[in-house]
Amino acid sequence: MRFFIELAYNGKYFYGWQIQKKVITVEEKLEFCLSKLLKKNINVIGAGRTDKGVHAKQMFAHFDYEKKIDNNFIYKLNIFLPKSIQVFKILPVKNNIHARFNAISRTYKYYLTSEKKPFNQDFSWYCFYILDIDLMNLASQKLIQYKDFSSFCKKKTIKKNNICQINNAFWYKRNNIFCFTIEANRFLRSMVRSIIGTIIDVGRKKISINEFIKIIESKNNNYCSPIVPACGLFLTKILYPEDIFYDKE
């Protein structure tokens, strides 16, 4: 049987999602705990690969196991997992469903604050620039008009397919907190933080809207601004077709 697992994690304590040598990752901890409790080597496939320090309020992954899993198992799993990881649900799905490839869209939110607060530093970025949110929203809307986001892809991971469908991108401000929301069918490595860093330069009037457009159209990441810190970035929602969470067979 194939199962989807829904979880959240505090990315501060991990070197990203994907298993890597000699560092602690979310996938590694999840596989270890599942394998110990189920007494079988479990291979977990995530819906995406968040970078070092990036958080997730909603992440999905899938794994295969031949027996049924009840809610009591989730209780045991949460006790065994680090405090920085919480599992919400484990649900049976159709055998051919893939956590990554069957996802319809993913939504990220980024938080930055104009007020320095020591107790918020793990979950937002203190940005001391004066920002024009109207210009930032204008730049964000320009993103929806494009498909190729090579300009915002890490150089060493550039692939032939840098096509993404951005469905929504906007900023709002509440008190001293700025929040950027972006939804797309897929994202390239460090794409969101690279976009935000460049939009911040629009908001502080370091570059114009026309210059921002030229950066997108250049398809060259040498022209984008430095990426923003990972601490303010959250994967908040992954959307799937409604009919995957049960098996008709």
C-alpha positions in Angstrom: 0.0 0.0 0.0 1.1 3.6 -0.6 0.7 6.2 2.1 0.9 10.0 2.1 2.3 11.6 5.2 1.4 15.2 6.1 3.9 17.0 8.3 5.4 20.3 9.4 8.9 21.2 10.5 11.0 24.0 11.9 13.8 24.2 9.3 16.3 26.0 11.6 17.5 22.6 12.8 17.9 20.9 9.4 20.2 21.1 6.4 17.1 21.1 4.2 14.7 18.3 3.3 16.8 15.9 1.2 19.1 13.3 2.7 22.8 14.3 2.5 26.0 12.9 3.9 27.2 14.1 7.3 24.3 16.6 7.9 20.9 16.4 9.6 17.9 16.6 7.2 14.2 16.2 7.6 13.9 13.3 5.2 16.7 11.4 7.1 15.0 11.8 10.5 11.6 10.8 9.1 12.9 7.7 7.3 14.8 6.6 10.4 11.8 6.9 12.8 9.4 5.3 10.3 11.8 2.4 9.7 12.4 1.8 13.4 8.7 1.8 14.3 7.5 -0.2 11.3 10.5 -2.6 11.6 11.2 -2.3 7.9 13.4 0.0 5.8 11.2 2.8 4.6 12.0 5.0 1.7 10.3 8.4 1.8 9.7 10.6 -1.3 9.0 14.2 -0.6 6.8 16.6 -2.5 9.7 19.0 -2.8 13.2 19.8 -1.5 13.3 22.8 0.8 16.7 24.4 1.3 18.7 24.6 4.6 16.8 26.6 7.2 13.5 26.8 5.3 10.4 25.9 7.3 7.3 24.0 6.3 3.8 24.4 7.7 2.6 21.7 5.3 4.7 19.2 3.6 3.7 15.9 2.0 5.7 12.7 1.3 4.8 9.2 0.3 6.1 5.8 1.3 5.1 2.1 0.8 4.1 -0.3 3.5 2.0 -3.5 3.2 -0.1 -3.2 6.4 -2.7 -0.7 7.6 -1.6 2.3 9.8 -3.9 3.6 12.5 -4.0 7.0 14.4 -2.2 5.4 17.4 0.9 5.0 15.2 0.9 8.8 14.5 1.0 9.4 18.2 3.9 7.0 18.6 5.7 8.5 15.7 5.4 12.1 17.0 7.0 11.0 20.3 9.9 9.4 18.5 10.5 12.3 16.1 12.5 15.4 17.0 10.5 18.2 18.6 11.1 20.2 15.4 9.0 17.8 13.3 5.3 17.1 13.7 3.2 14.6 11.7 -0.5 15.4 11.2 -1.8 12.6 9.1 -0.9 9.4 7.4 -3.4 8.5 4.6 -3.7 5.7 2.1 -3.6 6.7 -1.5 -3.7 5.0 -4.9 -0.6 3.0 -5.6 0.5 5.1 -8.5 0.2 8.5 -6.7 3.5 10.4 -6.3 3.9 13.1 -3.7 6.0 15.2 -6.0 4.7 14.6 -9.5 1.0 14.6 -8.6 1.1 17.9 -6.8 -1.0 20.6 -8.6 0.5 23.6 -6.9 2.7 24.7 -4.0 2.4 27.9 -2.0 5.3 29.7 -0.1 5.1 32.6 2.2 8.0 34.8 3.2 7.9 37.1 6.3 10.1 40.1 6.9 9.9 42.7 9.6 10.9 46.4 9.7 11.2 46.2 13.5 14.1 44.4 15.2 12.8 41.8 17.6 15.2 39.1 19.0 12.5 36.6 19.5 11.2 36.7 15.9 14.6 36.2 14.2 14.1 32.5 13.6 10.9 33.0 11.6 11.3 36.3 9.8 14.0 38.5 8.3 14.8 41.9 9.9 14.9 44.2 6.8 16.0 47.7 7.7 15.3 49.2 4.3 12.4 51.5 3.7 10.2 49.6 1.3 7.5 50.7 -1.2 5.0 47.9 -1.1 3.1 49.2 -4.1 6.2 48.9 -6.3 6.8 45.5 -4.8 3.3 44.3 -5.7 3.6 45.8 -9.2 6.8 43.8 -9.7 5.1 40.7 -8.3 2.3 40.9 -10.9 4.9 41.0 -13.7 6.0 37.5 -12.7 2.7 36.0 -13.7 3.3 37.1 -17.3 6.4 34.9 -17.7 7.1 31.2 -17.7 10.9 30.9 -17.9 12.6 31.7 -14.5 16.2 30.9 -15.4 17.2 34.3 -13.9 16.1 33.1 -10.5 17.7 29.6 -10.5 20.9 28.7 -8.8 23.6 28.6 -11.4 25.0 25.1 -10.5 21.5 23.6 -10.7 20.4 25.2 -14.0 18.5 22.7 -16.2 16.9 22.9 -19.6 13.5 23.0 -18.0 13.2 26.2 -16.0 9.5 26.7 -16.9 7.1 27.4 -14.1 3.5 28.5 -14.0 3.1 31.2 -11.3 -0.6 31.6 -10.5 -0.4 34.2 -7.8 2.2 36.5 -6.2 1.5 39.4 -3.9 2.7 41.3 -0.8 0.7 42.6 2.2 1.7 44.5 5.3 0.3 44.2 8.8 1.8 46.4 11.5 5.6 46.0 11.0 5.4 42.7 9.2 5.6 42.3 5.4 4.4 39.0 3.9 5.0 37.7 0.4 2.8 34.9 -1.0 3.6 33.0 -4.1 1.8 30.0 -5.7 3.1 28.0 -8.6 2.9 24.5 -10.1 6.6 24.1 -9.4 9.7 26.0 -8.2 13.4 25.9 -9.1 16.1 25.7 -6.4 16.2 28.9 -4.4 13.9 30.5 -6.9 11.5 32.1 -4.3 14.3 33.6 -2.2 16.0 34.9 -5.3 12.8 36.5 -6.6 12.2 38.1 -3.2 15.7 39.5 -3.0 15.2 41.2 -6.4 11.8 42.5 -5.5 13.2 44.0 -2.3 15.6 46.0 -4.5 12.5 47.3 -6.4 10.9 48.2 -3.1 13.9 50.1 -1.9 14.1 51.8 -5.4 17.5 50.4 -6.1 16.2 49.1 -9.4 13.1 50.1 -11.5 10.2 48.0 -12.7 11.6 48.0 -16.2 15.0 46.8 -14.9 13.2 44.0 -13.0 11.5 43.0 -16.2 14.8 43.0 -18.0 16.3 40.7 -15.3 13.4 38.2 -15.9 13.8 38.4 -19.7 17.6 38.0 -19.5 17.2 34.4 -18.3 20.6 34.9 -16.7 21.0 34.6 -12.9 24.0 36.9 -12.9 21.7 39.9 -13.0 19.4 39.0 -10.1 19.9 40.3 -6.5 21.3 38.2 -3.7 18.8 35.7 -2.1 17.2 36.6 1.2 17.8 34.6 4.3 16.0 31.3 4.7 14.6 32.0 8.2 11.6 33.9 6.8 10.5 31.3 4.2 7.7 28.8 4.8 6.2 26.2 2.5 2.6 26.6 3.5 0.4 24.6 1.2 0.6 21.8 -1.4 -2.5 21.1 -3.4 -3.4 17.7 -4.9 -6.4 16.3 -6.9 -9.2 15.5 -4.5 -9.5 11.9 -5.5 -6.0 10.6 -4.6 -6.7 10.2 -0.8 -8.5 6.9 -1.1 -8.0 3.7 -3.1 -10.9 2.6 -5.3 -9.3 -0.8 -6.0 
